[in-house]
Amino acid sequence: MWLPSYATPSERITRTLVVLFAALVLVFLIAPLFVVVPLSFSDDPFFTFPVPRYSLRWYRDFFGNERWISGVVNSSITAVLTTILATILGTTAALGLAREEFPWRRLAMALLISPMIIPIVIVAVGAYLFFGRLGLTNTRTGLVLAHTALAVPFVVITVTATLTTYDTNLTRAARSLGASPTSSFFRVTLPAILPGVISGAIFAFATSFDEVVVALFLTGAEQRTLPVQMFSGIRDQINPTIMAAATLLLALSVTLFLTLAWLSRRAQRTA
């Protein structure tokens, strides 16, 4: 919020300096990410900055290479399936945790968000050993289940935050008017918490689409995702096509961020 009109000059100067400092810190943090954008348009087969000549050479190589397109398709399918499962499970868990009579609420919450705290390498090794006994390694099913475990905490947190402002009397009113639990959820509760559910789904999609460590352990040649393909390209032979792939991922991340910002503003207006 901006300062009111009656704010003193010193308060206005202080706020201006704080905003300026925050902007500089933000630029410092994100500027290295955007260096890949001009490099992706370079015609040079080596990483040269400043860019000597601009070209779409590496984008043509990206879209004309079956391995890169296969990685995009595999990442998209895995991310969509993960988003569906994580959204359903995370929303259900958040609704259960929101009940006052739910026993051991803090312990259950800690267990649900533990995949966010445990190092990703430990999660990957554990998933590999567990799914190996079930015959789910080198399968899309195993990757989706592992990514769902990583994405559920984001859905739980966002939906739980939305439920803190939800008036449970609306659900009670719907039930008193004869609505079934299912009907009251889909007609009353879900529309009210929908911004949080969508935000959690976006986080789940981004988590799955960008994840590489677990995918390295669980995928085979046919299930190789885009981040795994990028990692393999860096390890085997550095190719500027990776910069084109990184730019596309950056564009996807910016789109998801803007969507989240729009949902947040909409939720504040409807609150």
C-alpha positions in Angstrom: 0.0 0.0 0.0 1.1 3.5 -0.7 1.5 6.0 2.0 -1.5 8.4 2.7 -1.4 11.9 1.4 -0.7 13.3 4.9 2.6 11.3 5.2 5.6 13.4 6.2 8.4 14.0 3.6 10.8 11.8 5.6 8.3 8.9 5.5 8.0 9.3 1.7 11.7 9.4 1.3 12.1 6.3 3.5 9.5 4.4 1.5 11.1 5.4 -1.8 14.5 4.2 -0.6 13.1 0.9 0.6 11.2 0.3 -2.7 14.4 1.2 -4.7 16.5 -1.1 -2.6 14.0 -3.9 -3.0 14.0 -3.4 -6.8 17.8 -3.5 -6.9 17.9 -6.7 -4.9 15.2 -8.2 -7.2 17.2 -7.2 -10.3 20.4 -8.7 -8.8 18.6 -12.0 -8.2 16.8 -12.4 -11.5 19.3 -10.7 -13.9 21.5 -13.9 -14.3 18.4 -15.9 -15.3 17.6 -13.6 -18.2 21.2 -13.8 -19.6 20.2 -17.0 -21.3 17.6 -15.2 -23.5 20.1 -13.3 -25.7 22.4 -16.3 -25.8 19.5 -18.4 -27.2 19.3 -16.1 -30.2 23.0 -16.3 -30.9 24.3 -17.7 -34.2 27.6 -18.7 -32.6 28.0 -22.4 -31.7 29.8 -21.4 -28.5 28.6 -19.4 -25.5 29.7 -15.9 -26.5 28.5 -12.7 -24.7 27.8 -10.1 -26.0 26.1 -11.9 -28.8 28.0 -11.3 -32.1 25.1 -12.3 -34.5 21.5 -13.0 -33.8 19.7 -16.0 -35.3 16.8 -18.5 -34.7 19.2 -21.3 -35.4 19.0 -23.0 -32.0 15.2 -22.7 -31.8 15.0 -24.4 -35.2 17.3 -27.1 -33.8 15.1 -27.4 -30.7 11.8 -27.8 -32.5 13.3 -29.9 -35.2 15.0 -32.4 -32.9 12.9 -35.4 -31.9 14.7 -35.8 -28.5 13.8 -32.3 -27.4 10.2 -32.5 -28.6 9.9 -35.9 -26.9 11.2 -34.3 -23.7 8.6 -31.6 -23.9 5.8 -34.1 -24.4 6.9 -36.3 -21.6 7.3 -33.4 -19.2 3.8 -32.0 -20.2 2.0 -35.3 -19.7 3.8 -36.0 -16.4 3.1 -32.5 -15.1 -0.6 -32.6 -16.1 -1.1 -36.0 -14.4 0.8 -34.9 -11.4 -1.2 -31.7 -11.1 -4.5 -33.6 -11.2 -3.5 -36.1 -8.5 -1.7 -33.5 -6.3 -4.6 -31.1 -6.5 -7.2 -33.7 -5.5 -5.1 -35.2 -2.7 -3.8 -31.9 -1.4 -7.2 -30.2 -1.4 -8.7 -33.2 0.4 -5.9 -33.2 3.0 -6.3 -29.4 3.5 -10.0 -29.8 4.1 -9.4 -32.5 6.6 -6.7 -30.5 8.4 -9.0 -27.5 8.6 -11.4 -29.4 10.8 -11.0 -28.5 14.5 -11.8 -32.1 15.6 -9.0 -33.5 13.4 -6.5 -35.3 15.8 -2.8 -34.8 15.6 -3.2 -31.9 13.2 0.3 -30.6 13.6 1.9 -34.0 13.2 -0.1 -34.7 10.0 0.8 -31.3 8.6 4.5 -31.9 9.3 4.4 -35.2 7.5 2.6 -33.8 4.5 5.1 -31.0 4.0 8.1 -33.1 4.7 9.0 -33.7 1.0 9.6 -29.9 0.9 12.2 -30.2 3.7 14.0 -33.4 3.0 16.8 -33.1 0.5 15.7 -34.0 -3.0 18.5 -36.5 -3.5 17.2 -38.5 -0.4 13.7 -38.4 -1.9 15.0 -39.6 -5.2 17.0 -42.5 -3.7 14.1 -43.5 -1.5 11.6 -43.4 -4.4 14.0 -45.4 -6.6 14.4 -48.2 -4.0 10.6 -48.2 -3.1 9.3 -48.1 -6.7 12.0 -50.6 -7.8 10.4 -53.3 -5.6 7.0 -52.5 -7.2 8.4 -52.6 -10.7 7.6 -48.9 -11.3 11.1 -47.6 -12.2 11.5 -46.6 -15.9 7.8 -46.0 -16.1 5.7 -42.8 -16.3 3.5 -44.1 -13.5 6.3 -44.2 -11.0 7.5 -40.7 -12.0 4.0 -39.3 -11.7 3.6 -40.8 -8.2 7.0 -39.5 -7.1 6.2 -36.0 -8.4 2.8 -36.1 -6.8 4.5 -36.7 -3.4 6.7 -33.6 -4.1 3.8 -31.4 -5.3 1.1 -32.2 -2.7 2.7 -30.0 0.0 2.4 -26.9 -2.2 -1.3 -27.6 -2.7 -1.9 -28.3 1.0 -0.2 -25.0 2.0 -2.0 -22.8 -0.5 -5.5 -24.4 0.1 -4.9 -24.3 3.9 -4.1 -20.6 3.7 -7.3 -20.0 1.7 -9.4 -21.9 4.2 -8.2 -19.6 7.0 -10.4 -16.9 5.5 -13.3 -19.2 4.6 -16.5 -18.8 6.6 -17.6 -22.4 7.6 -21.1 -21.0 8.4 -21.7 -21.1 4.6 -21.2 -24.8 4.6 -23.5 -25.2 7.6 -26.1 -23.1 6.0 -26.0 -25.2 2.8 -26.3 -28.4 4.8 -29.2 -27.0 6.8 -31.1 -26.2 3.6 -30.8 -29.9 2.6 -27.7 -30.0 0.5 -25.6 -33.2 0.7 -21.9 -33.0 1.7 -20.8 -33.4 -1.9 -23.3 -30.8 -3.2 -22.3 -28.3 -0.5 -18.6 -28.8 -1.3 -18.9 -28.3 -5.1 -21.5 -25.5 -4.9 -20.4 -23.5 -1.8 -16.9 -24.5 -0.5 -15.0 -25.1 -3.8 -16.0 -21.8 -5.4 -14.9 -19.9 -2.3 -11.5 -21.6 -2.1 -11.0 -22.0 -5.9 -8.2 -19.3 -6.1 -6.2 -21.3 -3.6 -6.8 -24.6 -5.4 -5.8 -23.1 -8.7 -2.7 -21.6 -7.2 -1.7 -24.9 -5.7 -2.3 -26.6 -9.0 0.0 -24.1 -10.7 2.7 -24.8 -8.1 2.2 -28.5 -8.6 2.5 -28.2 -12.4 5.7 -26.1 -12.1 7.2 -28.5 -9.5 6.7 -31.5 -11.8 7.7 -29.8 -15.0 11.0 -28.4 -13.7 12.0 -31.4 -11.5 15.2 -33.2 -12.6 16.8 -35.2 -9.8 13.9 -37.7 -9.2 13.4 -37.9 -12.9 17.0 -39.0 -13.4 16.5 -41.9 -11.0 13.1 -43.1 -12.2 13.0 -42.4 -16.0 14.3 -44.5 -18.9 15.0 -43.4 -22.4 11.3 -43.4 -23.4 10.2 -41.3 -20.3 13.0 -38.7 -20.4 11.7 -35.3 -19.5 12.8 -31.9 -20.8 15.0 -31.1 -17.6 16.6 -34.5 -17.9 17.3 -33.9 -21.6 18.9 -30.6 -20.7 21.0 -32.2 -18.0 22.2 -34.8 -20.4 23.0 -32.2 -22.9 25.2 -30.3 -20.5 26.9 -33.5 -19.3 27.6 -35.0 -22.7 28.1 -32.0 -25.0 27.4 -28.4 -24.4 25.1 -27.2 -27.1 23.5 -23.7 -27.4 20.2 -25.5 -28.0 20.0 -25.8 -24.2 19.7 -22.0 -24.1 16.7 -22.1 -26.3 15.1 -24.8 -24.0 16.1 -22.7 -20.9 14.4 -19.6 -22.5 11.2 -21.5 -23.1 11.2 -22.8 -19.5 11.8 -19.2 -18.3 8.9 -18.0 -20.4 6.7 -20.7 -18.8 7.8 -19.7 -15.3 7.1 -16.1 -16.0 3.6 -17.0 -17.3 2.9 -19.1 -14.2 4.1 -16.3 -12.0 1.9 -13.7 -13.7 -1.1 -16.1 -13.4 -0.4 -16.5 -9.7 -0.2 -12.7 -9.2 -3.5 -12.3 -11.1 -5.2 -15.0 -8.9 -3.9 -13.3 -5.8 -5.3 -9.9 -6.8 -8.6 -11.5 -7.7 -8.8 -13.3 -4.4 -8.1 -10.0 -2.6 -10.9 -8.3 -4.5 -13.4 -11.0 -3.8 -12.4 -11.3 -0.1 
